[in-house]
Amino acid sequence: MSLTVVLIFVGVCALLGYRIISAVPPLLHTPLMSGMNALSGITLLVALASLKTSGAVSLLACTAVVLAAINVVGGYWVTDRMLRMYKRGSGKETEK
Amino acid sequence: MTHYLVNFLLPALITAGFLYGIRLMQTPHTALRGNRIGALCMLVAVLLVLWQYGLFGRPMVWAALITGSLIGLRMAQRVKTIQMPQMVALFNGLGGAASAVVILACLNLLVTETWWFGWLVSALALAVGSITFSGSLVASLKLEGWITSKPMFFRGQTFLVRWMLYSTGALAVLAVIDKSPVALYAVVACSLLYGVLLALRVGGPDMPVIISFLNSLSGVAASISGIALGNLLAAGVGALVGVAGMILTQIMCRAMNRDLLSVLRGFKDYAGSPETDNTQAAVSGDASSEASARLTADDIPRLLREAHKVLIVPGYGMALSQAQQAVKDLMDALEKGGKEVKVAVHPVAGRMPGHMHVLLAEVGVDYDQLFDMAKINHEFAETDVVVAVGACDVMNPAAASTEGTPISGMPILKVSEAKAVIVCNLNEKPGYSGVENTLYREGHVIPLWGDASETVPEITAALTQQG
């Protein structure tokens, strides 16, 4: 993968991300942040890939896999737990 | 062709999936689905990498993956909602650490005699990853209360922090020019120390800013490690996280009327808060109290009975005294009496962006009733009763009337405009900023000092007895 392609891809992601993330309301900022947090564990992919690459120190690479996996699984689970708590309509029924 | 498919098209598709997931996070009723789509995309991405590099048959890989997943799962299941900020901070740190460690693991691949770019990205990823790790760890410990949540200052600290940052930069440059691995290790050491010093100086209410910032850094670290090792997906998605963190940092800074640099420099103000202009504030407070007779706790049943519109203002104190359920009960009782009840949330009311929303959602408060400062601030004037629970600085009129204090210029909830205000705070001591709350002296404000988990039910009881 040429470096230019990677850098362009990074730029496109940042721009699209900016547009989409700006529209997330404060109500959902905590779940957004913890979801993004889980997403930052994407290094997991790099860590896994490096396990195959010759020359990489596999003990270190395994450590990275463990750390990133905690980040990914924990992050998504905690976000899920939080979002399940958001609900609407409990008060609505009495009004009607 | 397959090469193109695996290396470009599939990562691009998976990224699109992540983006779609985040888009669903824009509304509360689709957010859960959005998060699950994100998790699914992550699973697909991991399987793709495992398949691409033929790692399915490696026990070590599975051992590492399963160990990490189980630890993450256990942590996520056990955490309480009030601990969410430190949990997020801790996960941030782990993400940063993973990015730095992966670079260390691949160092002999990245740093070759000829390729200066490899040295540059290695140095950057190591520095950002290490700062994220140590900074997040300290922030997490501070939030958990293992380290004092007050900003810590010692002699020569400013000098040391600045010196650490400069030397990290200088060492990174040295590593690139000199191609010296020793310099790279020194970068790690300096960055780790810098992260610790940086986070130590930031105090409780500024935590939303620093956590958002570290969140951003963890993404940047992942992105750089992706760029370094030619992983398109990690590079792009990391950038996404970096941008998200930056947006939240910006929002938090604006809500406190500060800029990021002043946050990172630390708040000396808190250590030695300048004298507030008490006389001036006191005069304005007395004027209103003399005009009408001072309200007392005895008036509460009458006030609530006659009220049509009640606003609740929660603060971090509500979380500390675990009064969320009591607040929810009060809201239910008020609604039963046919009153309009809304919750007004200041952007920096908790310890992370959106913290109050999660705490109230946990006890079943309808998210339609939660309103942000910008949307609700004009409604205070037409409000009969405000019930503030554990909030202080976010509604301190001194933010507008005084200068040179940590909260000067910070936009506040205009609580004082309401006809009556009931304050359920622990005591009359100033909030975290150290600035005396002039609101307490106004005639239409009824302070109920004490643990909010006891005082709020008292209000509810007063209301139900009358009704």
Interface residues (C-beta under 8 A of the other chain):
Chain A: M1 L3 V5 V6 L7 F9 V10 G11 V12 C13 A14 L16 G17 Y18 I20 I21 S22 A23 V24 P25 P26 L27 L28 H29 T30 P31 L32 M33 S34 G35 M36 N37 A38 L39 S40 G41 I42 T43 L44 L45 V46 A47 L48 A49 S50 L51 K52 T53 G55 A56 V57 S58 L60 A61 C62 T63 A64 V65 V66 L67 A68 A69 I70 N71 V72 V73 G74 G75 Y76 W77 V78 T79 D80 R81 M82 L83 R84 M85 Y86 K87 R88 G89 S90 G91 K92 T94
Chain B: N7 F8 A12 T15 F18 L19 G21 I22 R23 M25 Q26 T27 P28 H29 A31 L32 G34 N35 R36 G38 A39 M42 A45 V46 V49 L50 Q52 Y53 G54 L55 R58 M60 V61 A63 A64 L65 T67 G68 S69 I71 G72 L73 M75 A76 Q77 V79 T81 M84 M87 V88 F91 N92 L94 G95 G96 A97 A98 S99 V101 V102 L104 A105 C106 L107 N108 L109 F117 I211 S212 N215 S218 G219 A221 A222 S223 S225 G226 I227 L229 G230 N231 L232 L233 A234 A235 G236 V237 G238 A239 L240 V241 G242 V243 A244 G245 I247 L248 I251 E335 K336 V345 P347 M352 P353 G354 H355 H357 V358 A361 E362 G364 D366 Y367 D368 Q369 L370 D372
